[in-house]
Amino acid sequence: MSACHTICEISLLQFNAQGRTLKSDPSNMFMKQCRRFQLLSGFVMILALASGIGCTGFFVNPTLSTLTVGPSTPNIVQGSTLQMTATGTFNDGSTKALTNSAFWSTSDSTIASVGTTGLVTGVAPGTATITAESGTTIGSTTITIQLGNITSIAVTPTNSTITQGSTQQFTAKATTSSGTTEDITSSATWSSSNSNAGTISSSGLFTAVTSVTSNQQTIITATSGNISSPSTGPTAATLTVTQ
């Protein structure tokens, strides 16, 4: 039996002892006060229990743990724009969009600029880090800006041979619709057609496997936007790995 019930029953006994009669009518003022006291005591007990077991976020707002910037490592063409997003994850596991309230910045505004709401504009070919901040929590991603109006891409050297375990640096040059050429080695997306020959890095450096049982040939391509270097013919960049 709760303390509230006990108090109410003692009061009832006192009233009866004095020759008074309490009606069971719900409108009875004394019964209303008892019910209010019951509700109050129940709420106090809930607060005490919540405090005692340390309910996370029961009394205190959750705190921001991480800030994720998206999309992850995007590529856009020079002169185009991309809307970035900032999503906060809190210590209670909940998430919230913080794109409009975050503070945005860029590591190199000559490559990519960013507005107050996270809208990125590609200024020139290259890479830049886009950062969002909310309080003391920071999130970032790297964006690559590719040359615009490309009509063709040439990769050199076109024919090369290296021994197993060695490396070969490739270069990519783009020709635009205006007839100008520009080195896009650092901003192009590189690929190799034969993983048994080796791998190629994001900067165009090919590393041959350490051991081959027979000569391995691969085609190296560089891509910017929807334009890629030739993968067939005499202008394709062919690499042979020997023992």
Residue, then its C-alpha position, 0 to 999 in steps of 0.5 A: m500500500s502506498a504512502c498516499h493510500t495510507i494518508c488518505e485512509i488515516s484521514l478517513l478514519q479521523f473524519n469518521a471518528q469525529g462523526r463526519t461522513l465522507k461521501s463516495d461521490p467523485s465530486n467530493m473535494f477531499m477525494k479529489q485532493c487524494r487523487r492529486f496526491q497519488l498522481l504527484s507521488g507517482f511522478v516523484m517515484i518515476l523521477a527518483l527511479a530514472s535518476g537512480i538507474g541513470c537513464t541516458g538522455f532522460f534529463v539531459n539532451p544527447t550530445l553530438s558524437t560524430l559528423t558525417v559529410g556526404p557524399s563520400t569522396p565525390n567527383i564533379v566536373q569543373g564549373s558544376t555544383l554538388q550539394m554536400t550533406a552533414t549528418g550528426t550521430f548522437n551518443d544515444g544513437s539518434t541521427k539528425a541532419l545538420t547540413n544547414s546549421a553546420f559551418w562549411s569550409t574548403s581546404d583550397s578555394t582555388i579548386a573547390s568553393v563551398g557555400t554556407t549551406g554546403l553547396v560545392t562549386g568546382v573551380a579548377p581541376g584538382t582535389a580539395t577537402i570539404t569540412a563541416e563543423s558543428g560545435t567541436t565536432i568535425g567531419s570531412t571528405t575529399i572532392t575531386i574536380q575534373l576538367g570540363n569540356i574534355t574531348s579526348i584523353a591521352v595517356t603516356p607512355t603508350n608502350s612500356t615494359i617493366t620487370q616484376g616488382s618495379t613501377q611505372q609512372f603514367t601521365a594523362k593529358a586532356t584536350t578540351s573543346s577549345g583545343t587547349t591541353e591540360d595535365i589531369t594526372s592527379s585528378a583523373t581516375w586510373s584503372s588497369s585491365n589486368s590485376n595479375a600484372g599489378t595495380i595502379s594508384s590514384s596518381g597514375l603510378f603502376t606497381a607490378v606484382t612481385s612475381v609472375t610465371s609468364n609475361q603479363q600485359t595490361i591496358i592503362t586507362a585514365t578517365s575524367g567525367n565520361i571521357s576515357s583514354p583509348s583502350t585499344g589501338p596504337t594510342a592505348a597505353t599498353l604495359t608488359v610485366t616480365q620476369 
